Each structure stands twice: as structure tokens, then as C-alpha cells.
Amino acid sequence: MSVGYVMLVHTALDRATQVARHWAQSGCPVVIHADAKVPDAEFIPFRDSLKDLQNVIFAERRQRCEWGTWGIVGATIDAAAQMLEAYPDLGHVYLASGSCLPLRPVPELVAYLAERPRTDFIESVTIEDVRWSKGGFDHERFALRFPFSFKRKRFLFDHFVEFQRKLGVKRHLPEGLVPHLGSQWWCLSRRTLDAILNDPRRAEYDRFFRNVWIPDESYFQSLARLHSQRIESRSLTLSKFDHQGKPHTFYDDHLQLLRRSDCFVARKIWPRAERLYSSFLSNDPSVTKNAEPSPGKIDRLFAKASETRLQGRPGLYMQSRFPAQERDNARSAGPYSVFEGFDHLFENFESWLGKVTGCRVHGHLYSPGRVEFAAGEKVFNGGLSDSASLRDYNPCGFLTNLVWNTRGERQCLMFGPQDNQHPEGFMASDPNAQISVITGAWAIGLYRTNITSEVVRKEAARLQRIEQAHVEVLRSRWAKARIRIWNLAEFIEAPMDNLQEILDEISLHGPRRLTEVPRLADLSGFGRFLQQLKNDGMNLHMAGDFPAGHAPAPLNPQARPYLVR
């Protein structure tokens, strides 16, 4: 007989019964300590359900095991002492909880420990080397006293700590003791555990650790250093913690992950994980690996999970995880393109763009009247409505929902000074955004109204102020989108080259020379229109220097050769 199990149980007693029975029927003795908080109405049936097993005994004294207090250590000491007395031929004692689950056949663990009879498996690290605490105490956990419960008497706990800090209280460590920290779940050799429990100075050590913060993470970890011949500073139990120091819970969909770890035991298992319990509570020799426990194999996945927990997934906004706006990955879920002024300069630009690029091309998603989804749809992916009032409740959220719900398909949208300008900062700071702007192109729409009046001049002045402020946002130092800006006069000097540059970046088919061009709007007389606005006292400078008699020639895709490198 080489290993016995000490189980600390406080909840999910039906699962603890299954695991204890599995270990006992595999030839390993089990001592169970049930938390004093477990009512007799639950404890007595639990105890009676294991009466048929001669190698399962219950701790004679039940202690109240409250997180962060001495009770957990006291219960462990009592159960371990009872184990050593009842089974003098044990080689190792394995500490587990009621939520632990064996991952490998018991005979495999027995053989593993038999090959290492004098080795103690306990995580034990000095506080100078590793910061285990998560927003808690480091040296102070040993220097101060913690007589009050952190959870039940938080007011007294906090104020007593602050009181000791003001007084400069500093407890003295027992002579020769170097504090160490580590996981509560260990597997100690009989020799080391017996030496700890029968140490002549144990009463002194117990008095000291009774007022230590979370003593179950330091009592055995520190005393093992005084008595062990060989310590492997690691646990044979797989236990993972999040950034707040709370243990991860394993569910049914973690089955393959747990198998990859090669650890002998895992905690903390969800009580309703039926698939895990049915899969692992077996001594089937066909699953024997004889591999060294290696929780590091899955550390990368847990690190990624912690990062996702802290930062969220790019572009995913939800009630349970609303990412901070200042983080780059908290903008959108994928690349998208914004075109400003193109639908004024070119006829049927949306249809042409969709045909050439293979992307989904929308109209003005932020127009005042309604959301102009592609193909005139009233409801889009994810249940997005074309209602402007619903969109304007959270304009940035509307865009991120649109991109999230169409992942894998690039979205293109039109934008301009007539639209709701609220999301401009969001788009400018989004690395996924590609924004192409032809300033002053909105004036073509005013020109087509054939109205030369005070109303047009005031509207032109209003739109120019909006666009000028918008361009300042796009040119700010914190803008991270891929941004191109031309004024109208600059763009029409080489429209094909400018279009080619944009489309090479977004086309699903890769860079290729344009063979089909959009139809340029008729700009005959547009220069005179701009001049008339100037004559009326309004200088439309955002359009650039557009001569009064200028009329651009139709586009010709063969006009200039285009080289793809």
C-alpha cells in the first residue's frame, strides 16, 4: 500500500462519494473530513453511503473550514494524523478536496510514487521569488495577525489590518522558519508528514500559523522545508487560477484538455460534469500513459483565456464583458472600409464597388432618415434594424455589431457630412478601418439641385464646417485607421490610380488591374457653381482649386499602365 487519500469535503457530497469509492475500491485508504458547516441531514446519509467500504473512515473531529482561516489546516492535520495511525504501512498521503477528480488510473499513481518513496510533491516557493498574492498580502500575511474572517467579518478584518499598520505591528517568525507559499494540494511522503505532525516545536508553529493570512497555502509548504529529504516543488494536482486568484472550474467540454495535462488529479470540477466523472472514474489500463505530469502543456490556453477575460474579444460587446474603449482590440471584429464622397462623384458607385471587390457594400448607414443597408434590406445580420432611432441609441455599438455579425465578409459603407458624425472618432481610432475621403464631393449633390440661393449657400457652409472638423479628427495623432484623404480637385486629376490604390487593399481577389470603371458624374458647370458660391460670400475650399470652366474627361482604364509589384 503506497498512497492514502485525505479528502476535505464541504459540498457536492454525491460526487465526493463517487470519488472516495473509486479510490477505496482501487485499494487506497481514504480519510474524509466533512466541514462542520455541513448539516447532519446531509452528512449522515453521506457517511452511511460509504459504510460498506472498510478502508474509508471519517475524521473524528469536524472543524469549521472557512476560506483563509486556520480551520482548513486544522482539519488537514487531524485527518492526516488519523490516516498515519490507521495505516502504518503507507508510503505517501495525497491531499484532495471533494471537488477533485482523478485523471489517470490509480495503479499508475501508485507505481509513480513507489519509484519515488522519499520524494515530497508540494509547491513551495519563498515570497521573495514569486508573488503569489492577487491583490492581497505578501510579507504582511506573516507579519500581521488575522483573527477575523475575511468573508463573514470584512469590516473588522479591514480595520484591524489598518490598525496594525498604523501601530507598526510586526510579528517575529519562529526561529529557523523560512516562510514558503504554494498550492494547498500536496502529496507528502509518510516520513515527512510524520515529522511535521510530531515536530517538538509544532505547538509553536501552530500558534504562529493560526493568525497567518490563508495558512493552508503556507503551513505545510514552510514546514516541509524543515523535514523533507527531497522536495519536488510542484503539485500532482492540476489547479488553475484566474487573474483574481480564483480557481478555474472544469466542465464537460474540458475533457480533452484535462487528458492532455497528464496530471493525476484535477480540481475544481463542476458537480454536474457527468461526462468528466463517467470518463475518468476508471482504472482502464488502456488509458495508462506512464507520462510525467505536465500541466504546462495547457498553460498557453489558460493564458489566452485570462487575456480574453481581461481584454475581451476584438469587436465583441456584450453585457457580461464590455471592453475598455482605449484598448486597440476593443474596436471591431474585422476589417471594413468607409468611403466618403465617392457616391457623389461616381454614378451607381455602390453597385460597381460590390461587383469589383466582392464585398458587401452598404449605402449611408448613418443617414438621418434610415439605415441604408445593402440591397435595401430592412433587417440585417444579427437582427439589426434599419431604424435610425434604434441605431442612434448607440451608433458605435451598431457598427461593431454589424462587423461582428458578418465576420469573414468585408463590409463597405458610405459616409459623409450629412450623416450622424458620432462614430467618426471610433472609426478613426480603429486599426481595422480603411477610410477613404474625397473632401468637398458632397457639393456635387448641392450642384445637382440646380438651386442657387441663400439656402444652398448656408447648407454648403454647414456641411463644410462638419467635414472640416471630421478631417481634423482623421488627421489627429491618435488615429489608427488606414486613412487616405484627397480634395475633389486632387482626386479627379488621377481617379483611376486613386481607385486602384484603394481596391488593391480590399479586393477579395488580390491586387489586379481595373478593367471596368465607374461612371463619373457629369461635372459640366460644377466649377461655375463653386465660383457662384464664392461670389455669394461662401468659399468652398474643401473641394480644392476647381477651375470654373473645368470638365473632367470620362474615365479610361487603359489610360495609364498599372504595375503590380
Beta strands, then each sheet from edge to edge (+ up, - down):
strand 1: 3-9
strand 2: 30-34
strand 3: 56-58
strand 4: 92-97
strand 5: 101-102
strand 6: 119-121
strand 7: 125-126
strand 8: 180-181
strand 9: 187-189
strand 10: 230-232
strand 11: 237-238
strand 12: 265-266
strand 13: 336-340
strand 14: 346-347
strand 15: 360-364
strand 16: 379-380
strand 17: 384-385
strand 18: 411-415
strand 19: 433-439
strand 20: 482-487
strand 21: 519-520
sheet 1: 3+ 2+ 1+ 4+ 9-
sheet 2: 5+ 12- 11-
sheet 3: 6+ 10+
sheet 4: 7+ 8-
sheet 5: 15+ 18+ 13+ 19+ 20+
sheet 6: 14+ 21-
sheet 7: 16+ 17-
end
